Amino acid sequence: VAALQDEKNSLISENEIMNDRLEQLDDSLDDPNTMVAKKYFSAQLQLEQLQEENFRLEAAKDDYRVHCEDLEKQLIELQHRNNELTSLAEESR
C-alpha cells in the first residue's frame, strides 16, 4: 500500500509539473513577443494564404474545365461541318 501511495504521489507531482508546462506554453502563445508565438502566427498566416491560393487555383481550374468542354463541343461541331463540306465537295466533283 505504501508503495502504491508513493507511486500515486509521484504521478500527481508529475501531473502538476506537466500542467504547469502546458500553461507556460499556452502563455507563450498568448504573448505575441515570444519566438514560439511569432512562429505560430507566421505559420497560421502562411496557412491562410495557401488556403486562399488553393481556392483561387480551384476556381481557375473549374473555369478552364468549362472552357475546355466548350472547345471540345466546338471541335466536334467543326469536324461534323468539315465532313459535310468534304462530302459536298466530293459530290461536286
C-alpha positions in Angstrom: 0.0 0.0 0.0 2.8 2.4 0.9 4.5 1.7 -2.5 1.3 2.5 -4.3 0.8 5.7 -2.3 4.3 6.7 -3.2 3.7 6.0 -6.9 0.4 7.9 -6.7 2.1 10.9 -5.1 4.8 10.7 -7.7 2.2 10.7 -10.6 0.3 13.5 -9.0 3.5 15.6 -8.8 4.4 14.7 -12.4 0.9 15.7 -13.5 1.2 19.0 -11.8 4.6 19.7 -13.4 3.2 18.8 -16.8 0.1 21.1 -16.3 2.5 23.9 -15.3 4.5 23.4 -18.5 1.3 23.3 -20.5 0.2 26.6 -19.0 3.6 28.1 -19.8 3.3 27.0 -23.4 -0.3 28.5 -23.6 1.0 31.7 -22.1 3.9 31.8 -24.6 1.4 31.6 -27.4 -0.7 34.4 -26.0 2.4 36.7 -25.7 3.0 37.9 -29.3 6.6 38.8 -28.5 7.8 35.2 -27.9 9.6 33.3 -30.7 7.1 30.4 -30.4 4.1 32.8 -30.8 5.8 34.6 -33.7 6.4 31.3 -35.5 2.9 30.1 -34.7 1.2 33.3 -36.1 3.6 33.2 -39.1 2.6 29.6 -39.8 -1.1 30.4 -39.3 -0.8 33.4 -41.8 1.0 31.2 -44.3 -1.7 28.5 -43.9 -4.4 31.1 -44.6 -2.5 32.4 -47.6 -2.1 28.9 -49.0 -5.8 28.2 -48.5 -6.7 31.3 -50.4 -4.3 30.4 -53.2 -5.7 26.9 -53.3 -9.3 28.3 -53.5 -8.2 30.7 -56.3 -6.5 27.8 -58.2 -9.5 25.6 -57.8 -11.7 28.3 -59.2 -9.3 28.8 -62.2 -9.3 25.0 -62.7 -13.1 24.9 -62.9 -13.1 27.9 -65.3 -10.5 26.1 -67.6 -12.5 22.9 -67.4 -15.7 24.6 -68.6 -13.7 26.4 -71.3 -12.1 23.1 -72.4 -15.6 21.5 -72.6 -16.8 24.3 -74.8 -13.8 24.0 -77.1 -14.4 20.2 -77.3 -18.0 20.9 -78.4 -16.8 23.4 -81.0 -14.3 20.8 -82.2 -16.9 18.2 -82.7 -19.2 20.6 -84.5 -16.4 21.7 -86.8 -15.5 18.1 -87.5 -19.1 17.4 -88.5 -19.2 20.5 -90.6 -15.9 19.6 -92.2 -17.2 16.1 -93.0 -20.4 17.6 -94.6 -18.3 20.0 -96.7 -16.0 17.2 -97.7 -18.9 15.1 -98.8 -20.4 18.0 -100.7 -17.1 18.7 -102.4 -16.9 15.1 -103.5 -20.4 15.2 -104.9 -19.5 18.4 -106.7 -16.6 16.6 -108.4 
